[in-house]
Amino acid sequence: MPTVLAKNMKLYTGGTPTAITCQVDASLSMSTNTFETTCKDSSAVAEFLPGAKSWTASVTGNVDWSATNGAEELFTAWSGQTSVAIVFQTGVVGEIKYSGSAYITSLQINSSGNDEAVTFSAEFQGTGALTQATIS
């Protein structure tokens, strides 16, 4: 499988996944909490076991008010505190995708400078499992 180009990897939302319009950056982060199990029998060496897993996603892009899936739709999901179906993928058959459900925990619309595009950024907190599958 060839190297994945960053311009092809996008964050999609919705039951029928649609790419968030005019993305500049997108990311997916996964982590595992650990808890300490060190005891007096541990020979002065810290020991840990894995606990709960969690995941987050983020996206930044340029604002386009005519977009079918952009800042306005993200605002609606954030304002309504509704979960959003998330897919992080290229959309190319045979490649890997990551899917789950998330809530928008942060949404920013930024206007800086004079000759700059107005941008947006959104942070998503995953709720439940994140799954990996092959795009078919």
Secondary structure, 3 states (H helix, E strand, C coil): CCCCCHHHCEEEECCCCEECCCEEEEEEEEEEEEEECCCCCCCCCCCEEEEEEEEEEEEEEECCCCCCCCHHHHHHHHHHCCCEEEEEECCCCCCEEEEEEEEEEEEEEECCCCCCCCEEEEEEEEEEEEEEEECC
